[in-house]
Amino acid sequence: MNTIKTVLGYPRIGPDRELKKAVEKYWSGDSDAAELEATAHRLRADTWRDLAGRGLDVLPGNTFSYYDQMLDHVQLFGIIPERFRALGRSGLDTYFAMARGHAEVAPLELTKWFDTNYHYLVPELTENTVFRLNPAKPLEDLAAAREAGVETRPVLIGPLTFLLLSKSTTPGFEPLSLLDRLLDAYAELLGRLDAAGADWVQLDEPALVQDRTPAELDALRRAYDRLAKLTERPRLLVATYFGDPGAALPVLASTAVEGLAVDLVSTPGLVDQLAVLPAIQRKTVFAGVVDGRNVWRTALGEALSTCVKLLGSVGRLAVSTSCSLLHLPYDVDAEDELDPQVRARLAFARQKVDEVVLLGRALSEDEPGVLVNLDNPSRGPLNESGLAREQAVRDRVAAIGPEDRQRAPYDERRKAQESIGLQDLATTTIGSFPQTADLRRTRTELRSGRIDQATYDERMRAEIARVISLQEELGLDVLVHGEPERNDMVQYFAEQLDGFATTRHGWVQSYGSRCVRPPILYGDVSRPEPMTVRWASYAQSLTERPVKGMLTGPVTILAWSFVRDDQPVAVTADQVALALRDEVVDLASAGIRIVQVDEPALRELLPLRSAEQKAYLDWSVGAFRLATGGASAEIQIHTHLCYSEFGAVIAGIDGLDADVTTIEAARSRMEILGDLTAAGFRRGVGPGIYDIHSPRVPSQEELTDLIDRAVAAVPADRLWINPDCGLKTRGYDEVIPALRHLVQAARTARS
């Protein structure tokens, strides 16, 4: 029987970010809903045609989203919080209000999707939640695909994952207790999809690769026993990814679902676990042998061997990706400026599809030519390429000692830093100021050669001077230079560090319309020359107030890059940390007394299984301390973390030993401070009070209330007042009044 060839999902922003541009045009009022919907329908149809033309047998459906798939399910199940219903807006505008907020209505909370850099919106549930199915989106998607001549497999978030990722708005209430009510809605939806002609439905359950309690595993069994026993339903594919489903795997195998998708990239040993499950012989196993999260080409010979091992154990085999390709750029063939040796080893989403198809053909067809194409030496591992090694870097890493990761004790540092002259409840921002159209145009003109470097530098200095003057006028205590020269907080450094390559078209969705271009870390990392000193020094020369030097930390640089896979990630982290250490020392030598080393991704990379987390925190915290360990006691080190659940990494946050830690806290209304206080955290902390991921301008009264909550948990002499994150994505018409309110709220709190 022919092997099925499929993928678990695909990017949706468009190869040229067409969806981002269309959505933002709609938000600005420059287009209407009909124009936005036309763009969306075209992108969706183009994706179907491309995937079908590349040779996939069945395409994932219902993967398109205007903003986020979890938010789509909030609408699907009719659980829109009352504050959004009360706005009386259209369905589309209500959807965007939940994502971004509206006037005085705060948006849903935003946080990371497991250990990726994708952010999802957190559903809000209470014990009184009623699920009212609104199946229009998946049904319309299925019908449109059929009209286009392609068969799709509707993709849904599974019921366990949906509830486990939701937020209780009632103290003591557990969303999982709503499982039976939610299953009623799923049963109705499956019946509607079956009647519409769906053959398979994919239910994504990535929460199963985390540690799950016996009660949660029992809920899993109950859920899929019930759904599998429905008489009118499509075949069910339950997809786990990002790790090992562990004890959930035999539970799922024991139910009557027809298909299981497993991630054999992150957990190759699952092949052996599957082989000993008798029930697996009656199921279709979707073997995730092509990496959906990293850009290196698949070792096709090894992947083929893995699939061959499974052939004798499973009822039917499907070759697939380890997870959705949402986390990858579209097409490496568009990157004609990359070093050919690097590009030859890369596979973006389209190339990953081609690999799936090639493997499927190799398993199904007696065609020697297919096997010949499986492995090409020019596309071999990095460690065989000669690209990756720099002996001086390796020697420096080998010489690292424990003393290199230590600073003076905190109490000694705090006394030495009194000379900076800061008052209680000091105000600052996280780093970036709005990236205006003029700034983006200036960078484009430099790249295209329409202006020279001297003209570019002059314009950057003018923008820095404007931002410094604005901050002084607003009354902020610690200033930033605004980062006008930076296109992205990771890409900027990647462009200046040896061992990295950057792309022109390699966009990946981070959240909503926010897209990033992750750099490609392919070799040993070093810093040829200072990267930020001239800009920070110039900014400091314009003011008597302290200006922060702004760096991105080693863990975040790794998390938001595609990282080499030929050596332990801890070694790569130390290489990046040494380059940043040199920058910290140079900033201090230039007279910068405060240096912020951002680590917003510290929680993001935390392994999903608790048994693996200590080892991760050891090397990640060690890399940060290596980067900052060269700073004298007089230098105040800040770090920033955002949009994550921090409880699991409290010990890691403390271990960073930063003098001040700023964190996201506005949407959760200071919840994190309770965890920090309970853990005995005693250094400076800046819980963000202004949610910059929403366009709304918070009132002074709202910000004063958040400061009052913060002061109740943290002494004022250790508390900083700041936004949640950088201001890059906002406009000055929002930023100026919001910061004015922030400064005035801090003054009110002091008095």
Secondary structure, 3 states (H helix, E strand, C coil): CCCEECCCCCCCCCCCCHHHHHHHHHHCCCCCHHHHHHHHHHHHHHHHHHHHHCCCCCEEECCCCCCCHHHHHHHHCCCCCHHHHCCCCCHHHHHHHHHHCECCECCCCEEECCCCCCEEECCEECCCCCCCCCCHHHHHHHHHHHHCCCCEEEEEECHHHHHHCCEECCCCCCHHHHHHHHHHHHHHHHHHHHHCCCCEEEEECHHHHCCCCHHHHHHHHHHHHHHHCCCCCCEEEEECCCCCCCCHHHHHHHCCCCEEEEECCCCCCHHHHHHCCHHHHHCEEEEEEECCCCCECCCHHHHHHHHHHHHCCCCEEEEEECCCHHHCCCCHHHCCCCCHHHHCCECCHHHHHHHHHHHHHHHHCCCHHHHHCCCCHHHCCHHHCCCCCCHHHHHHHHCCCHHHHCCCCHHHHHHHHHHHCCCCCEECCCCECCCCHHHHHHHHHHHHCCCCHHHHHHHHHHHHHHHHHHHHHHCCCCECCECCCCCCCCHHHHCCCEEEECCCCCCEEEECCEEECCCEEEEEEECCCCCCHHHHHHHHHCCCCCEEEEEECHHHHHHCCEECCCCCHHHHHHHHHHHHHHHHHHHHHCCCCEEEEECCCCCCCCCCCHHHHHHHHHHHHHHHHHHHCCCCCCCEEEEEECCCCCHHHHHHHHHCCCCEEEECCCCCCCHHHHHHHHCCCCCEEEECCECCCCCCCCCHHHHHHHHHHHHCCCCHHHEEECECCCCCCCCHHHHHHHHHHHHHHHHHHHC
